[in-house]
C-alpha cells in the first residue's frame, strides 16, 4: 500500500495511492490512530474508492510531526570512504527538528549565511508500532513502512560545530515524501536502489545493501535508548556522491531542481531558491 497525505482543493486529507488514482479515507479516521494496525489499514484500503487523479492533488509530507525524527550519519560504506571517515562501530544518531520538514514540490530555501548547502538522498523508516527494547528479529514488526527524506545540510556550519542537528534542521531542509510504502511490500528494505539527481544529472547512485547498519539493526539499536512512538521517522543515512566530497565540491544553487528516487517507493522533487530573510 501507498499511504499519502494530500490537499485537494480547500480540504486536507489522507488516503491511498492506487496506480495514478488517489482513494481518500473519508470516515474521519486519523492516520496515526491506525498506522500500527495493519488489519485496520487493510480494511480502509478495501473500502476506499478512487476520487482524484494524482495531478489533481497536492501531495504533503506523509509524517509532518513525528514524535521522534532521527538521522543516522556515515551509514553507507562508500559514503564513509568518500569523506575519509572511519567505519562507525555503532550508529551515529542525531535529531532533526520537525520545523524543517517540507512537502514534495515545496522549495528548499538557501539561507544567506551559507553557500555550502548539500544534498543527501535517504531511505526513511516510519515506525508503526511503539518500539521499546525490541530485538533485530522483531524490528520489522514495528515498521509501518518507508518514505524518502532529503537530508539537506549546510556543510560549513555542520563541520564547524560539535553536533550536526542545527546545520541539518534549518527551515525547509527536510523534504519528505511522496508517500509511505508499507513494510509488507518492502520488508527490511535490504537491497533497494537509492538515487539523486540535480537538474537531471545523477549525483548519487547507491543501494541499501551498502548500509553499515541495516534497518532492523537501526530500529533495534534506537529502541534500546528511547521508546520510538507511532509515526517516528528514522532517516537511515546517505550513499556516496554528496556534493561536499566531489572534486571540486558542488553545492545547491537557486534555480536548481533536486529529485530523489528510492526503488519501490518513487520520487521526491523540490526546487531550490534563495531564502527571503
C-alpha positions in Angstrom: 0.0 0.0 0.0 1.0 3.6 -0.7 -0.3 5.9 2.0 -0.4 9.6 1.2 -1.4 12.9 2.8 -2.7 15.5 0.4 -4.6 18.7 -0.3 -7.5 18.6 -2.7 -9.0 22.0 -3.3 -9.6 23.5 0.1 -9.5 20.2 2.0 -6.6 18.2 3.5 -6.8 14.5 4.0 -5.1 11.2 3.7 -5.7 8.0 1.8 -4.2 5.5 -0.6 -2.5 5.9 -3.9 -3.7 3.2 -6.3 -1.8 3.5 -9.6 -2.5 7.0 -10.8 -5.6 7.5 -8.6 -6.0 8.7 -5.1 -8.5 7.0 -2.8 -9.2 9.2 0.2 -10.3 8.0 3.6 -13.4 9.9 4.4 -14.8 8.4 7.7 -12.8 10.7 10.0 -10.1 8.1 10.9 -6.8 9.7 11.8 -3.8 8.0 10.1 -1.8 8.0 13.3 -4.6 6.1 15.0 -4.4 3.2 12.6 -0.7 3.2 11.5 0.0 0.5 14.0 -3.0 -1.6 12.9 -2.3 -3.4 9.6 -5.7 -5.1 9.7 -7.5 -1.7 10.1 -5.4 -0.2 7.3 -6.2 -3.1 5.0 -9.9 -2.6 5.8 -9.7 1.1 5.0 -7.9 0.3 1.8 -10.6 -2.1 0.7 -13.3 0.4 1.5 -11.7 3.4 -0.2 -12.8 4.5 -3.7 -10.8 6.4 -6.3 -11.8 10.1 -6.2 -8.9 12.0 -7.6 -6.2 11.6 -10.2 -2.7 12.2 -8.8 -2.3 15.5 -10.8 -5.5 16.8 -9.1 -4.0 16.7 -5.6 -1.0 18.3 -3.9 1.0 15.7 -2.0 2.1 16.6 1.5 4.8 15.2 3.7 3.4 11.9 4.9 4.5 12.4 8.5 4.6 16.1 9.3 5.0 15.9 13.1 6.8 12.7 14.0 7.2 12.0 17.8 10.9 11.5 17.0 12.7 12.5 13.8 16.2 10.9 13.8 19.1 11.0 11.4 21.9 8.4 11.1 25.3 9.6 10.0 28.0 7.9 7.9 25.9 4.8 7.4 27.0 3.7 3.9 30.4 2.2 3.5 31.1 4.1 0.3 30.0 7.4 1.8 32.2 7.0 4.8 35.1 6.2 2.4 34.5 9.3 0.3 34.6 11.6 3.3 37.7 9.9 4.7 35.8 8.8 7.9 36.3 5.5 9.7 33.5 3.0 9.6 31.4 3.7 12.7 31.3 0.9 15.3 27.8 1.8 16.3 25.1 4.0 14.7 25.8 7.8 14.8 22.4 9.2 15.7 21.2 12.8 15.9 17.8 14.5 16.0 16.2 16.7 13.3 13.7 19.5 14.1 10.2 18.9 12.8 10.0 22.5 11.7 12.5 21.7 8.9 10.0 19.2 7.2 8.5 20.3 3.9 6.2 18.8 1.3 7.0 17.4 -2.1 7.4 20.3 -4.5 7.9 22.9 -1.8 11.1 25.0 -2.3 14.3 24.3 -0.4 15.4 27.8 0.6 19.0 28.6 0.9 19.9 30.8 3.9 22.1 33.8 3.2 24.7 32.9 5.8 25.9 29.7 4.0 26.9 28.9 0.4 27.7 25.2 1.1 24.2 23.6 1.1 24.5 20.0 0.1 22.1 17.2 -0.8 21.6 13.7 0.7 19.1 11.1 -0.5 17.9 8.9 2.3 15.6 5.9 2.8 13.5 6.8 5.9 11.8 4.3 8.2 8.3 5.1 9.6 7.5 3.3 12.9 4.0 1.8 13.1 4.1 0.1 16.4 5.7 1.6 19.6 9.2 0.2 19.9 11.0 -0.2 23.2 13.9 -2.6 23.6 13.0 -4.6 20.5 15.3 -7.2 19.0 16.6 -7.1 15.5 14.5 -10.2 14.7 11.3 -8.4 15.8 12.2 -4.9 14.4 10.3 -5.2 11.1 7.1 -5.9 13.1 7.4 -2.4 14.4 7.8 -0.7 11.0 4.7 0.8 9.3 6.6 1.5 6.1 9.1 3.7 4.3 9.4 7.1 2.7 12.1 9.3 1.3 13.9 12.2 3.0 16.4 14.7 1.6 18.8 15.4 4.4 19.8 18.9 3.2 22.8 20.0 5.1 24.8 23.3 5.5 28.2 21.8 5.4 30.3 24.7 6.6 28.1 25.0 9.7 27.9 21.2 10.2 31.7 20.9 10.2 32.3 24.0 12.4 30.2 22.7 15.3 30.4 19.7 17.6 27.0 18.5 16.6 25.1 18.2 13.3 21.4 18.8 14.2 21.3 22.6 13.6 23.0 22.6 10.2 20.6 19.9 9.1 17.4 21.4 10.5 17.1 24.9 9.1 13.7 25.8 7.7 12.9 23.8 4.5 15.9 21.4 4.9 13.9 18.2 5.2 11.8 17.5 2.2 9.8 14.3 2.8 7.6 12.1 0.6 6.0 11.4 -1.7 4.1 8.8 0.5 4.6 5.9 2.8 5.0 2.4 1.2 4.0 -0.2 3.7 6.5 -2.7 5.1 4.6 -5.7 3.6 5.9 -4.5 0.2 9.5 -3.7 1.1 10.2 -5.9 4.1 13.5 -4.9 5.7 14.5 -2.8 2.6 17.8 -4.6 2.3 18.5 -4.2 -1.4 17.0 -1.1 -2.9 18.5 1.4 -5.4 18.9 4.9 -3.9 19.5 7.8 -6.3 19.6 11.6 -6.5 19.6 13.9 -9.5 20.3 17.7 -9.6 18.9 19.3 -12.7 18.5 15.9 -14.3 22.2 14.9 -13.7 22.7 11.9 -11.5 24.8 12.7 -8.4 24.1 9.8 -6.1 23.6 6.2 -7.2 23.8 3.6 -4.3 21.9 0.8 -2.8 20.8 -0.1 0.7 22.9 -3.3 0.6 25.8 -0.9 1.3 24.3 0.2 4.6 26.7 -0.4 7.5 23.8 -0.8 9.9 20.7 -2.1 8.2 17.1 -1.2 9.0 16.4 -3.9 11.7 19.7 -3.0 13.4 18.8 0.7 13.5 15.3 0.2 14.8 16.6 -2.2 17.5 19.5 0.0 18.5 17.5 3.1 18.8 14.7 1.4 20.7 17.2 0.4 23.4 17.8 4.1 24.3 14.3 5.7 23.7 10.8 4.5 23.1 10.1 5.0 19.4 6.5 6.2 19.1 4.0 5.6 16.4 5.0 7.8 13.4 8.6 8.2 14.5 10.9 8.6 11.5 14.5 7.3 11.2 16.4 8.6 8.2 18.9 5.9 7.5 21.9 7.7 6.0 23.0 8.6 2.5 25.1 6.8 -0.1 28.2 8.2 -1.8 28.0 11.2 -4.2 27.4 14.1 -1.9 28.4 17.5 -3.1 31.0 18.1 -0.4 33.0 15.1 -1.4 33.1 15.9 -5.1 36.2 17.4 -6.8 35.7 20.2 -6.9 32.9 20.4 -4.3 29.4 21.1 -5.6 26.6 22.7 -3.7 23.0 23.6 -4.4 22.2 27.0 -6.0 19.0 28.9 -6.5 17.2 27.6 -9.6 18.3 24.0 -9.1 15.8 21.1 -9.0 16.6 18.2 -6.8 15.0 14.8 -7.4 15.4 11.7 -5.2 14.4 8.2 -6.0 14.2 5.0 -3.9 13.3 1.7 -5.6 9.9 0.5 -4.6 8.8 3.9 -3.3 9.0 6.5 -6.1 10.5 10.0 -6.5 10.6 13.2 -4.4 11.4 16.5 -6.2 11.9 20.0 -4.8 13.1 23.3 -6.4 15.8 25.4 -4.8 15.5 29.1 -4.2 17.1 31.8 -2.1 15.6 32.5 1.3 13.7 35.7 1.7 15.3 36.5 5.0 
